[in-house]
Amino acid sequence: MTRIALINCYFGKSWPEYFNHFLYSCKYNPDVDFLLFTNLEAPFHLPNVHFIRISSLAEFSTIASEKLGLSISVLDGYKLCDFKPTYGLIFQDYLKEYDFWGYCDIDIIFGNIRYFITEKILKKYDVISPHKNYPAGFFTLLKNNDQCINLFKKSKDYAHILQNTRHFCFDECNFEFNLVHSKDITEIPTEIESFTLVVRKLELQKEIKYYHKNIVQEFVYSDVTHHWVEGNIFNTVTEKQYLLIHLINLKDNPYFFIDPFDAKGKFSISPRGIHYTSNKISYPIKKIRRKIEKRVTNTRYRFLLMKSKLLAYTQKQHVNFLEEQSYKIGKTHITFYPQDKNKLIIINEGENMLHYNQFSLYQLKGNQWIGVSKKNISTIDFHYKNGENIPYKISIKSIQNRITEHAYYIY
């Protein structure tokens, strides 16, 4: 049987709430090995899941620099997405026994991998993605040969991307998620040559064989429940089976509740959460409790905002370090224009859009500030590197919807 290894790199203070369910779904794919490079300990051990110690992003950067022959400095976990196509080279020493290597995220629940990725497919194709329009960052397989290990180098921009602190969505389509559903990636002007563009060009030139079909449930918007039953996922309405469910639009929903992990052979996945039993009574109670928590949080931050405003009258605060600096959030280009005292104008430039937004910004402590715009309160964290005066990343977290966006400095 063709041997497969899936790689994930994760660095943090603790595993996310859904991690045990991810791990348990790996158990039901015993003929696939999972290599998790992390600074964290395993919550429980499985014979096909291997936790390999890397102490920090700094250590990862050292390893990557040596293997790639570039000067690498990864400063935040989100940037690791750009490195996924390089994992075959960076972790080559761990992959000698495998016919295919690939990468996956941990915000997924696996179904039966071999049911979809058959021996026939593995023998025929070089690159395998369960998404029609691009090699999925949450799951892609590549043949373990020199061509596929070095495929990322076919992008003329790969060195610039990997050595830059900004996240480019290199592993997928350079944030062209809207256009790529209606146009071929070769017809879309992009800032960089993404991995999608590399793979698609080689497919058209018949230099590689590329499998890309929709066999996953990536976005769950309806109230339809999906059942995970002993390693298989299916839709309860259509009875369609899936390779995996990606929790991308669920995990940050404040009303998505996850039952404590229990090693049982069945649970449900829906916009309400991951549950083992019916939650007709418990779910409304949890939702009310979360709404109360949200109001308490909003009140707390309004108090902090008022306190910070008062301090601003006695302490000299300025945001001149943002003077006409340009950043990117995904495809959106944003520029900051400080005004009098604690006010600034933010200009958002997207496709066919120019939006002006006035923000009042007050310092909480250190590099953390609190801001208000049109009664929406956000916390703003400025991240610096190597003693530079201009932040390389700005994290903006909305208190109302709990969504955090990361703006990366353009240089």
C-alpha positions, 0 to 999 in steps of 0.5 A: 500500500502507498505510504502517506505522511501528513505534516502540520506545524503548530506553536502556541500556549495550548491546543485549541478546543477542537484539537482532540476531535481532530486527533481522534479522527486521525485514529480512524485513518490508521494507514496514514501517518501524521507528523505534528511539529510542535512545542506542545505535548500530546493530549493522548497518544496514537500509533499513527500520530507522531509529535515531534518537538520544535521548541519555537518559531525561532527554531523552525526558522533556523531549520527552514533557513538551513534546508531552503538556503534562505534567511528565514525569520517566521514571527507569527504562526499565520505566516507558516501557511506560506511555508506549507509547499516547502515542508517536503524539503524542510522535513525531508529527513522524516519522509524517506519511508513515504510515497506521498507527503502533504500538509493539513490543518488541525481545524478539521475533522477527518472522514475516511481518507483512503475511501477518497484517496484511493490507490488508483488516484495515488498511482495516477497523480502527482498533486492531489487536492480535495478542492477544485479551484486550488491546492487546499492549504488545509489538505494537499498531497504531493508525490515524494519525489524531487519534482514535487518536493521542489515544486514551490521553486517554480514560482519566481517569487518564492524567495521573496515570499518566504523571507518576507514577514507578510502573509501572501496566501502562497499555499493557495491562491494569493487571496483570490478566493472570489475570482478563482471560483469563476476564472482560471487562476492563469487568467487572474492578475495576482501580486505573486505567483502562488502555488495554485498558479504554479501547479495549474501551469504545470498541469496545462503544460502536461508536466504534472498530473493534478487531481482537484475535485470537491470532496470536502465540506469546507464551509458550513452555513446551513443548519444541516447536521453532519454525522461523524460515525467511526471515521466516516462523515456524511450529510444527514440530508443528502447522505453525501460522504466527505473526506473532511469537514473544515471548521474554518467558518465555525470555530470563531463563531461565539455560538459554536459550542464543543462538547468535552471530548469523549472517545466515542464512535459518533458525534455530530457537527453543525453550526451549533457545535460538535455534540455527542447527544441532542442539545435541544435544552442545553444549546439555548442555555449556553447561547444565553450564557454566551450573550451575557458574557458578551455584554459583560465583555463589552461593558468592560472594554467600554470602561477601559476605553473611558479610562484610556481617554482620561489618561490621554489628557494627562499623558502625551500619546501619539500615533505618528509611527503610523504616518502614511504607512501601508499595510495589507489585510488579505487583498485589501490595502490600508493606509493610516493617516494620523490626525490631531491627538489620538485620531487617525484616518484609515483608507481601505482600498480593495477591488473597486472600493475606496473606504474612509474610516475615522478611528480614535486610538488610546494606549492601554499598555505597551504596544496594546491600544484600544480604539473606537470607530462608529461605536465599534470598539477594537483592541489593537496590538502592534508587533515589532521586530529587531527594534524597528520603529514601524510595526510589521503586523497590526492585530485588530480584534473587534470586541463585538464579533470577536474576529481578529484581522492581521494587517501586514506591513508592505515592504 
